[in-house]
């Protein structure tokens, strides 16, 4: 049966999953819910559950894992080591040859997943065998190195980061049913999460909603085609041939890497892409069609792109250290440099730096300034991600809240309605984020309908 935008297609629980270190003892380790009161495992005193039911559901794996955690306390191993142990336990329990999935179209076994074993063995850094051996101790018998490498490959290629409602990572999970869906940088489906449960919805009309006709994006696709392809090759071992990477690559790359046309009388922009050999290719101006750019113009466009990447990395490192004032100061200095450069306002590096500046303003409770940066971000970013995107929807929701805090209610309402149009599709009308959004829209409408007391 055909599916329209927003229709739910699939719900699946993870085959194996773990909370990030920072979320342990803050959330239920089975359903990932936040709770005021937890049931703590009496054995390891590490994993917590929202109730006995979740603890019992997790017990088939945790009963073997429990003593392993005791052996290494107070240390908590990395996320990848802990999920590797869970996959080994699944294998010992005979679960790797069992078929999982309520929907027959999406049923799958762990043994059927691709591991790209040969590429993994040659090119990838291996799992931390010492940490895994220390965690397993004498409680769980580890298989051979070759088997572990195969499990590791399947884990890397088929795992998803599980975010909270605001896209902050809270865990990692491997989902067998959704692993049947292939990648596209211009997907027709999207996944969201209700705790540890994954939900797949249609973004566009899908005449035949079968796995081979449905596509999700494995990565954040707000990057030029060559960066996306490089990331996909490194992590998933394929060369993307979707329409964003082939038919529409130049058009999208031009927006993301946009630089002002050197003709002072033209208000258009050029940009660049990279061919299969990695050679940079300047694109015609969007307005005057100019193609004969000076050599130095192309070099400067590339230099600014590389410099932007460096600054984004530096700012993210500062943000992780919670140096919000430092982030804002450096971001504003970089933006001043960009303003004086050939970069066009739609250049992705402008967007990335402004996003980080906005985040710092939120932490410093500079609401009007955060709203000003937020407006610049979403107005340009929406050009880079034209299909319905949960990240754009959530950014608009956040922008609406910032404008509400700044008491710009009428403007906030317009932004929130735009967010509602997207999140209704990506999240569904029963999602907690969507319900919170609807509540804020009603509050804004009520405020605007109040009688004028002046």
N, C-alpha and C positions, 0 to 999 in steps of 0.2 A: 504494500500500500504506500502511495506517495506520501512524503512528509513535507510540511511547509515550515518556514522559518520559525524557530522557537519550539517546535515539537520535540518531545523527549524520545530518543531512540533506544537508549541503553543505560542501564545502571549496573555497576559491578563493584564488588568488594575485592580488595587486594589479595593476591595469592600469598604475598609476604610484604610486611611493612614495618617501619620503625619511626618513632618520633625523633626529631633532631635532639641533640644533647641539651640545647637550651630550653626545650619544651618538656623534658622529662620531669615528672612530679608537678607539672602544671596542667597536664591534660591526661585523659584516659588513653592508655596505650593501645587499646583496641579500636575504639570509634573516634578518637582524637577530640572528643568534646571537652570543653572547659567546664569544670564543676567546682562548686564551693567545698564539697565534701567528697573525699575519695576513699575507695577501698585500696589499701596498699598491700602488695604481695608480702606475706609474712615470711617468705623464704629469702628473697633477694633484697627486700626493703628498698627496691629501686623503682620498679614499674608500678604505676597506680592505675586504678580503673574506676569508672564512674559508678558502677554497681557490680553485684555478684554475677549478673548475667554476662556482662562484657568480660569479666575475669574468666568465667567458664568457657566462653567462646574462644578466648586466647590460649586456654590451658593446653590444648593438644601440642602446641609449639612451645609455650613458655615452660612447661614442666621439665623439658630437657634443657632449656636455655637458662632457667632460674639459677641452678648451682654454678653454671659457667660465670654468671654475673657476680655471684658471691666470691668466686675465686680471684677476681681482679679488683674488687672494691678497695678503696673508694674511687678508683679510676673507672671511667665510663668509656669504652672503646668508641671508635669513630662510627658514624652512621653506616658506612659501606661495610665495615667489618661485622657489625651487628646484623645487618640484613643478609650478609653472606652466611652467617651462622644459621639464621632462620631457614635459608634455602637448603643448607646441608641437612638440617633437621627434617625438613619436608621430604627430602630425598630418602632419608633413613626410615621415615614413616611410610614410604611407598607412595607418597602423594604426587611425585613428579610424573608418574605414568597414568594418573587418574584424570578424567575429563571434567573440567569445571565450566560453569556458565549455564544459566537458566534458559537462555535463548539459544536454540539449536544452531542458528546461523553464526553465533559468536563463541561456540564451545571450543575449548582448546586445552592441550596438555602442555605442561612445562617442558617436557622432553622435545616437543615439536618446535620450540622457539629457536631462532637463528642465534648463533653465538659468534660467528665470524672468527672461529678459533684460529685459523691460519694467520689472519691479519693481526689478531690480538697477540699471538705468540711472537710475531716479528716486530710490530711497531708500538704496541701499547705498554705503558708501565703496568706491572703486574699488581695484583692485590697485595695487601700487607700480610704476607704469610706468617710473619712472626707474631703480629698482633692477633691474627685469627687463631694461631696455635695456642697462644697464651690464654685466649678467651675460652677455647674449647677444652683446654686442659686434658684431664682424663675422664671427663664427663661425656663428651661427644667425640666419636671417632671420625677423623677427617679422611675423606677419600684421597686418591692420588693427586699429585700436582696437576696433571693433565685434566682430570675431571673437575678440579677446583677452577682451573682456568676457563673451562667451558661454562661452568656455572657463573663465573664472574662476567664473562662476555655476555651471557644472556641477561644478567642483572643490569649491566651498564646500558645495553642497547634497548631494553624493554622497560626500564624503570621511569617513573614520573616523579618530579618534585610535587609534593602535596602542599598547596598553600592554604592560608586562612582566607577569610572573606575579603581581605585587602591585599591578596597576592603575596603575603610574606610567607616564606617557606617554614612549614612546621614539621614536615616529615618526608619520607620517601616510600614509594610503593610500587610493586610490580603487579600489573593488572593483565590477566591472561586474555580476557575477552576483547578489550580495546586494543591489545597488541596486534589484532588482525587488521587494524586500519592503517593505511599507508599515509605518507606525508605529502602535503602540498603547502607551499608558502602562501597560497590563496585557497584556504580550506573551505569546504562546504559544511563542516561540522566543528564544534568546539566542545571541550570538556570543562566542567566545573566540579567542585567538590562539596559534599555535605559531610564534614569531618573527614573520615578516611574513605568514604564511598565516592566513587567517580560516576559522574553523570554526563552522558553525551547527548547534545542537542543539535538539531539542524540549524545552520546559518542561512541557507538558501533553500529554494524548492529542490527536493531530491525525488525524482520520479521512481527510482528503484533503490530503496535504502538497504542495499546489501553491502557487505564489507568491501568488495572491490569497487564500489561506486561512491564510497564515503572516504573523505580525507580530513585529517586533522593536521595542525602544525606542530611539529616536534620541538620547535624553537621559537624564541621571540623573533618574529619576522620583520621587526622595525630596524633593518640594516640593509645595505646594498646587496645586490645579487651575489657578488664574489665573496663577501663576508659570510653570507648565508650558506653558500655552497661549500666554502672551506670548513665551516663549523659542522655541517652535515656529513662531510667526508671524514672528518676527524672522529666524530662521535658515533656515526651510524653507517659509515662505509658505503655510501652511494652518492652519485652525482645527480643532483636534482634537475629534472627536466620539466618542471611545472611551468605554467604560462607566465608566472612572475619571473622565472629565471630564464625564460626563452623569449616568447612573443612580446612580453611587456617589460622586459628587464631594462631596456634603455630609458623608457619613459619614467619608470619608478626610480631608477638610479639617478636620473637627472634631477629629480625633486630632492632626493635625499642628500646629494652632494652639491647642491645648487650654489653657483657663484655668479655674481652680478656681471652682466655683459660689459665688456670693456668699452663699448661705445657709449660715451657720456649722454647721448641723446636717446638711448634705448633703455627701457625699464624692464626688459626681459632678463632671463638667466640662462646660463649654460650649466654644465655639470659634466661628470665623467663616469665612464664605466670601465671595466677591464675585460679583455678578450680571453680566450681559452689559454693563451700563453702567459697571461698575467700582465700584458702590456696595457698601459693606460690609454684610453681613447676619449678625447674631448667631444662633447655632443653639441649640435647646433643650438644657437640661441633660441629660446622659446618664443621670442617675439620677432626679431629681425632676421632670424635664420642664419646669422653669421657663423662661419666655420673656420675662417683663416685667423685663428687666434695666435698671438705671439707665443713663442716657446716658453718665455718666462711666466706667462699667464698660467699655463698648464702646470708648471713646476710649483708655482705658488698655491694653486688649488690643491695639489697633492700634499704639499707641506702642511697646509692648514688642516687637512683631514687627519694626517698622522699626529700632528700636535694636539688636535681635539681628542683623539683617542687616548693620548698620554695624559691629558688633563682630566678626562673623565675617570680614568683609572686612579689617578692621584686623589681626586675628590671623593671617590667611593671608599678609598682606604681611610681617609680622614673621617668620613661619615661613620664607618664601622667603629672608630674610636670615640664617636659621639662628640667630636669637635665641631659643633654646629656653627659657632661664630667663625671659626677658621674656614669652614666650607663656604659660608656665605661671602666672606671677604675675598677668598681666592676665586670663587665663581664669578663674582661681580668684576674682578680684575680681568678675567679671561673674556667675559662678555664685552667689556670695554674694548679689548683688543680686537675681538671679532667685529664689533661695530665699525671700527676703523679699517677693516680688511675688505677683501673682495667677496667675502661670504654673503650669500643671500639669506634673508630671514627664514626661509623654509629649509635651510641646511640642517641636517640631522644633528650636527655637533652643537648648533645653537640650542636645539630642543633638549638634548641630553644635559647640557650645562644648566639650562634654565630649570629643568626638572629637579636637579640636585639643589639649586638655589631655593626653589620652592619648598623642598623638603626641609631644608635648614630653617627657613622662615616659619614653617609650621611648628618645628621643635622650639623655636624662640618666641612663639606666639605673636609673630608679626603678621596678623591676619590680612590686612590690606595689601601688604607687599607680597605675601604668598598668593593672594588672589590675582594680583597683577601678573606675576610669573606664570601662574596656572593658566590664565587666559592666553598668554603667548604660546604656551606649550600645546594645549589641546587644539587651538586654531590651526597650527602648523602640522601637528602630528596626525591629525585626521586625514591630511592629504597623503601621508605615507602609508596609512593603513585603511584603505577605502572600504573593505568589507566590514560587517558587524564584528566588533572586537570587544571582548570583556574588559581588556585593559583600558580602552578608550572610554567605555561606559563607566568604569569605576573612577577614571580620572575626572569625567564630567560630574559624577556624583560628589567627589571630593571638592571639585571647584564650586559646586552649588553650596556645599556646607561652608566653605571659606567665605563666599559672598554673603551667606546668612549671618555668619559671625561678624562680618563687616557691616551688617544691617543694610545691605543692598538687596532687599527682598525681591523686588520685581525682576531684577537681572538674574538673581538666584533661581527664581521659578522657571525662567526660560531655559536655563542650563539643566536644571533637574528634569524637565520634560524631555530634553534631548537624551539625557542619561536613561530615562525610563524607556524610551523607544529602543535603545540598544539592550539594556539588561533584561527586558521582557523576553528577548530572543535568546540571549546567551545564558541567562540564569533561570528563567521561568518565573511565573507569578507566585509560586509558593515558597521561593527562596527567601531566607531571612534578610539578605541584603536588599532584595526587591521590596519586601514589606517595609523595611526601614526607610527606603527611598519614598515609597508611597506615603508614608506617615509624614515625612518632611515636606512633601509636595502639598499635602492637606494643610499643614501648619502655615506654610507660606501663603496659600490661598485664603485661609482664615484671616491671617494678618492683613492682607491687602483688602479684604472685604470689611475690615473694621470701620465704623463711622469716623469721619474726620473730627477729632476732638478740638481742633483749633477754632 
